[in-house]
Structures are given as C-alpha cells and as structure tokens.
Amino acid sequence: MKQNGRALESMIKRLILFTAVLILLIFNASLIYDFLMRLIAICYPFIFGAGLAFIFNIVSNGLMKYAGLWFHVKDTTGPRAIANILAIIFVFSIILGFVFLLSPQLLDSIQSIVEQMPNALNHFYAWLLNVTKPLESLHEPLLDMRSSLSDVDKLADMLPGLFGWVFSGGANGIFDSIYSALTTTFSVVASACIAIMFSFILLFNKKTFVRELKALLKAYIPDPYYDKTMHVCSIVKKTFTSYIAGTSCECLILGTLVFIGCTIFQIPYALLTGIMVAIGAYVPMFGALITAILASLFIAVENPMSAIYFLILFICIQQVEGNFIYPNVVGRSVGLPPMYVIVAVTVGGSLAGILGMIIFIPICSCIYQLLGEDIRKRIKYKDQIKNS
C-alpha cells in the first residue's frame, strides 16, 4: 500500500509540474518564439556551414565510391582528404561558373527583353487585334485599350521628372538608408565567410566530430534510447543524401532538356529558360511549372507563338521527366506518397517559405519511415500476444 501511495504521489507531482510548465509555455509563447528566433539567428552561420559541409560530404562520398570501384582506392586519410578538396572545388566551380560564365548571358537576355519591351507590346497588341477579329466580344475591348497602350509610350517622358525628384531631395530616405544597407551587406558577407570556414573545418574533421557526438549521446542517453537515436540519425542521413543528390541530378537533366529543346526549335532565350526551369525544379511539384510560365512570358515579349510552342514543349519534357527520368534518378529513395508530399510542401511553405518547401519533404519522409517502422513493430507485437 505504501508503494502504491508513493507511486500515486510521484505521478501527481509530475502531473502538477507538467501542467505548470505547459501553462508557462502557453502564456510566454511569444517570448519563447522570439528567443528561439534570436538563437537561430545567432547560430545561422553554423547551421548553414553544417548544411554546406553535408553537401560537400555527399560529393566526397560519391568520389570515394567511384574511386574504389574503378581504381580500387581505399577510404583512408589521404584519399579522403583529396576527395574533400575535389568536392569543394566541384561545388564552388558550379557556383563561380554560374556567376562568371552564365550571368553575363543572363544579363544580356534580360537587357534584350527590356529593350524590346515597348515594341513587343505594340506587336503583341497588333497580333491580338488580328487574332480576335472574328470574335467581336473580345475585339471591341481590345480596340478600347488603344488609348491606354499609347500612354505606355509616354513613360520615357516621365524619366526627367523622376530624376529631378531624386536629386531635389525627394529621395532623402533612400540615401539615409545606405549606411544600413552597407551594414547589412557586411554582416551577410561575414556570416557567409564564417559558414564557409566552419564547413571546411567540419568536413575535414568529420570523423572526430561524429565520434565525439556519439560519445556525448552515449554518456547522457540510456542505451535503448541511444540505439534508437542512432537509428533515427542513419535514416535522416540516408534520406537527405538521396534527396539532395537525386533532386540536383534531376534538376540538371530537366534544365538541359529544356535548353536543348528550345535550341532545336529556335525558341528565344534558350539558356535563360533552361536555367530558370532547373532552379525552379528544386521547389517540389509546382516550382518547374511556375518558372516555365514565367519564362513563357519573357518569350512572349519577342514572339507570342514561340511562348505557346515553349509551353507545349515543356509539358512534353515534363511528362518524359516524370515518367522515366524521375523514377530512375531519384527513385523511391524519399519514399513519401504524393498526398503527403502535398502536405509537406504546404506546411513547409507556410513555416519557412521556399526553403521550407524544399527541406520539409525529406523531414516528412523521415517521420513517415519511422512511424511506419513503429506501426509494424506494434502490430507484430499484438499478433504475437494473440497467438500466444
């Protein structure tokens, strides 16, 4: 009886403590949220650096894998260091190649679009008038828009007044914010440098970091929970590695196919379009389609019919990519059903914007796999009890 009374007393104390903590969390939710956001902001360079090191490690592991298959190289300290250096060079080569090789071509394409915009609007308007002649319900409103379109040509006359407003003191608020902009820029550059240096240190000391982290967890977590924690970490690593590597390869293939298709059919801005679709494809489900629609608007500035041809071409390429390329490149490594992908994208977008849409799919995939394992284990345990 005394033991039962002590157990009941202990349970009541724990319940009271839990209730008090819950009440404190509810009434101080805003303060806790601000504290967590501040903590994340402080740790952001290290979080970003850890993510960058994870990407470097994916490339390094791939290099070591193929070096072992082709040249029978063992994963020792020397070859691993060389693989890490090559991984860093590879990733930064892509970034610098985009900045110094592709950016000028992108800027030329954008400049061409801006220069051709006034004439393109007039040609597009004339094309719409010609197409809608048989449809009076559409043709008449377009004729009424002629006066509005003529106002667009007067935009150039507004520029002297705009410059006069700027230099007469109307834009003092803009100049007053230059110091703040420079301070923010310096902070971003400093954070980026810290993140890059931290990623290098973490990459080249991966074994030490993993060993110390395992020792820390083993020292403070009971053995059954330690084994479960290691299992969760292995699932997270495998899922994120497969997702990042597979998605990057898929986006590269999709952007290349769009570029080749636009080049073959002589659709304007082939390079710009291919890069836009490749970058947009990182956002699951809707990203590639949205960027394709945006690219079609750029193409329509020069040739409206080419924009229609591009959309048809993109739909055909996306069908090939969805039915053949995606299953073979990404496969079922993520293992998340389509209906849960929609939920992950929606929740991730609501919490963290575009970045949330990207990372919430592997996060939800990990939760889905762990929950599936627990469900199967519980069903097996209940079946054993029934059979016994």
ZAMARGU-4260 file (C-alpha; in steps of 0.2 Angstrom, whole numbers, plus 5000, padded with zeros to 4 digits):
<rodrens>
0) 5000/5000/5000 | 5014/5012/5004 | 5022/5009/4987 | 5006/5012/4978 | 5004/5028/4988
5) 5021/5034/4984 | 5019/5030/4966 | 5002/5040/4966 | 5011/5054/4975 | 5025/5054/4962
10) 5013/5054/4947 | 5003/5068/4955 | 5019/5079/4957 | 5024/5075/4939 | 5007/5080/4933
15) 5007/5096/4943 | 5025/5100/4936 | 5020/5096/4918 | 5004/5107/4920 | 5014/5122/4927
20) 5027/5120/4913 | 5013/5119/4900 | 5005/5135/4907 | 5021/5144/4907 | 5024/5139/4889
25) 5007/5145/4884 | 5007/5162/4892 | 5025/5166/4886 | 5024/5158/4869 | 5029/5175/4861
30) 5044/5177/4872 | 5049/5159/4869 | 5047/5161/4850 | 5057/5177/4850 | 5071/5169/4860
35) 5071/5154/4848 | 5072/5165/4833 | 5086/5175/4841 | 5095/5159/4845 | 5093/5153/4827
40) 5099/5170/4820 | 5115/5168/4831 | 5118/5150/4826 | 5113/5153/4807 | 5131/5153/4801
45) 5135/5137/4809 | 5119/5129/4803 | 5122/5135/4785 | 5140/5129/4787 | 5134/5112/4793
50) 5122/5111/4778 | 5136/5116/4766 | 5148/5103/4774 | 5134/5090/4772 | 5133/5094/4753
55) 5152/5093/4752 | 5152/5076/4760 | 5139/5069/4748 | 5151/5074/4733 | 5166/5067/4743
60) 5157/5051/4746 | 5152/5049/4728 | 5170/5052/4723 | 5177/5039/4735 | 5164/5027/4729
65) 5168/5028/4711 | 5187/5029/4715 | 5185/5012/4725 | 5175/5004/4710 | 5187/5010/4696
70) 5204/5012/4704 | 5202/5001/4720 | 5206/5016/4731 | 5203/5013/4749 | 5195/5026/4760
75) 5210/5031/4771 | 5215/5048/4777 | 5225/5053/4761 | 5212/5049/4748 | 5198/5056/4759
80) 5207/5072/4760 | 5209/5073/4741 | 5191/5069/4739 | 5186/5083/4751 | 5196/5095/4741
85) 5189/5090/4725 | 5172/5091/4732 | 5175/5109/4737 | 5182/5113/4720 | 5167/5105/4711
90) 5154/5114/4721 | 5162/5131/4720 | 5166/5128/4702 | 5147/5127/4699 | 5144/5142/4709
95) 5158/5153/4701 | 5154/5146/4684 | 5136/5152/4686 | 5141/5169/4692 | 5155/5172/4679
100) 5150/5162/4664 | 5131/5161/4664 | 5127/5178/4672 | 5133/5189/4658 | 5122/5179/4646
105) 5108/5180/4658 | 5110/5199/4659 | 5111/5201/4640 | 5095/5191/4639 | 5086/5202/4652
110) 5093/5218/4644 | 5087/5212/4627 | 5070/5209/4635 | 5069/5226/4642 | 5075/5235/4626
115) 5062/5226/4616 | 5048/5228/4628 | 5039/5244/4620 | 5040/5237/4603 | 5035/5220/4609
120) 5019/5226/4617 | 5014/5235/4601 | 5017/5220/4591 | 5008/5209/4604 | 4993/5221/4604
125) 4993/5221/4585 | 4993/5202/4585 | 4979/5201/4597 | 4969/5213/4587 | 4972/5202/4571
130) 4968/5186/4580 | 4952/5192/4589 | 4944/5199/4573 | 4931/5185/4571 | 4926/5187/4590
135) 4918/5204/4592 | 4916/5202/4611 | 4935/5201/4613 | 4940/5213/4598 | 4930/5228/4604
140) 4938/5229/4622 | 4955/5227/4614 | 4951/5242/4602 | 4946/5252/4618 | 4963/5248/4625
145) 4972/5258/4611 | 4972/5274/4622 | 4979/5265/4637 | 4993/5257/4626 | 4998/5274/4619
150) 5001/5280/4637 | 5014/5267/4639 | 5025/5276/4626 | 5024/5292/4637 | 5034/5283/4651
155) 5050/5290/4644 | 5044/5307/4646 | 5042/5304/4665 | 5060/5300/4667 | 5067/5318/4668
160) 5054/5322/4681 | 5059/5306/4691 | 5077/5311/4691 | 5073/5328/4696 | 5063/5322/4711
165) 5078/5311/4716 | 5091/5324/4715 | 5080/5338/4723 | 5079/5329/4739 | 5063/5319/4737
170) 5073/5303/4739 | 5082/5308/4755 | 5075/5292/4764 | 5084/5281/4751 | 5101/5289/4754
175) 5099/5289/4773 | 5097/5270/4772 | 5114/5267/4763 | 5123/5265/4779 | 5110/5252/4785
180) 5112/5243/4768 | 5131/5243/4769 | 5130/5237/4787 | 5118/5223/4782 | 5129/5218/4767
185) 5144/5217/4779 | 5135/5206/4791 | 5129/5194/4777 | 5147/5193/4770 | 5154/5190/4787
190) 5141/5177/4791 | 5145/5168/4774 | 5164/5168/4777 | 5161/5160/4794 | 5149/5147/4787
195) 5161/5143/4773 | 5176/5141/4786 | 5165/5131/4798 | 5160/5119/4784 | 5178/5116/4779
200) 5183/5113/4797 | 5168/5101/4799 | 5172/5092/4783 | 5190/5088/4787 | 5186/5084/4805
205) 5171/5073/4801 | 5177/5058/4810 | 5182/5067/4825 | 5165/5076/4826 | 5155/5061/4824
210) 5165/5051/4837 | 5163/5065/4850 | 5145/5067/4846 | 5142/5048/4848 | 5151/5048/4864
215) 5141/5063/4871 | 5125/5054/4867 | 5130/5038/4874 | 5136/5046/4890 | 5119/5055/4893
220) 5106/5044/4885 | 5101/5027/4891 | 5107/5013/4880 | 5089/5008/4872 | 5086/5027/4868
225) 5104/5028/4861 | 5101/5014/4849 | 5085/5022/4843 | 5094/5039/4841 | 5107/5031/4831
230) 5094/5023/4820 | 5085/5039/4818 | 5101/5048/4813 | 5105/5035/4800 | 5088/5037/4792
235) 5090/5056/4792 | 5107/5055/4784 | 5101/5042/4771 | 5085/5051/4766 | 5093/5069/4765
240) 5108/5062/4755 | 5097/5053/4742 | 5085/5068/4741 | 5099/5081/4738 | 5109/5071/4726
245) 5094/5064/4716 | 5085/5081/4716 | 5101/5090/4710 | 5104/5077/4696 | 5085/5078/4691
250) 5085/5097/4690 | 5101/5097/4680 | 5094/5085/4667 | 5077/5094/4666 | 5086/5111/4663
255) 5097/5103/4650 | 5082/5095/4641 | 5073/5112/4641 | 5089/5121/4634 | 5091/5108/4620
260) 5073/5108/4615 | 5072/5127/4615 | 5088/5127/4604 | 5082/5114/4592 | 5065/5123/4589
265) 5074/5140/4589 | 5064/5147/4604 | 5071/5163/4611 | 5081/5164/4627 | 5085/5145/4627
270) 5099/5147/4640 | 5089/5158/4652 | 5074/5147/4651 | 5084/5131/4654 | 5092/5139/4670
275) 5076/5146/4676 | 5067/5129/4675 | 5082/5120/4683 | 5082/5131/4698 | 5063/5131/4699
280) 5063/5112/4699 | 5071/5112/4716 | 5054/5118/4723 | 5044/5102/4723 | 5028/5099/4712
285) 5025/5117/4707 | 5042/5125/4705 | 5046/5120/4687 | 5029/5124/4681 | 5029/5141/4688
290) 5046/5146/4682 | 5041/5139/4665 | 5026/5150/4664 | 5037/5165/4669 | 5049/5160/4656
295) 5035/5159/4643 | 5031/5177/4647 | 5048/5183/4643 | 5047/5173/4627 | 5031/5181/4623
300) 5039/5198/4623 | 5048/5193/4607 | 5036/5181/4599 | 5019/5176/4606 | 5018/5160/4596
305) 5035/5154/4602 | 5029/5156/4620 | 5015/5144/4616 | 5027/5132/4607 | 5038/5133/4623
310) 5024/5128/4635 | 5019/5113/4624 | 5037/5108/4623 | 5039/5110/4642 | 5023/5099/4645
315) 5031/5085/4634 | 5048/5086/4643 | 5040/5086/4660 | 5030/5070/4655 | 5045/5061/4650
320) 5054/5068/4665 | 5040/5062/4677 | 5038/5045/4670 | 5056/5040/4665 | 5069/5051/4672
325) 5062/5055/4690 | 5059/5036/4695 | 5076/5031/4689 | 5086/5046/4695 | 5078/5049/4712
330) 5068/5033/4713 | 5059/5029/4729 | 5073/5035/4740 | 5062/5048/4748 | 5048/5035/4750
335) 5034/5048/4753 | 5017/5046/4745 | 5011/5060/4734 | 4997/5065/4746 | 5010/5068/4760
340) 5021/5077/4748 | 5007/5090/4746 | 5005/5091/4764 | 5024/5093/4767 | 5025/5107/4753
345) 5011/5116/4761 | 5016/5116/4779 | 5034/5119/4774 | 5030/5134/4763 | 5019/5141/4777
350) 5033/5140/4790 | 5048/5144/4781 | 5044/5149/4763 | 5053/5141/4748 | 5067/5134/4759
355) 5053/5125/4769 | 5045/5118/4754 | 5062/5110/4749 | 5068/5103/4766 | 5051/5098/4773
360) 5049/5083/4760 | 5064/5074/4767 | 5059/5078/4785 | 5042/5072/4782 | 5049/5057/4774
365) 5060/5053/4789 | 5045/5054/4800 | 5035/5043/4788 | 5048/5030/4788 | 5050/5030/4807
370) 5031/5030/4810 | 5029/5015/4798 | 5043/5005/4807 | 5034/5009/4824 | 5017/5004/4817
375) 5024/4987/4810 | 5033/4983/4826 | 5017/4987/4837 | 5006/4976/4825 | 5019/4962/4826
380) 5019/4963/4845 | 5000/4962/4846 | 4999/4947/4834 | 5012/4938/4845 | 5001/4941/4860
385) 4985/4935/4852 | 4994/4919/4845 | 5001/4916/4862
</rodrens>
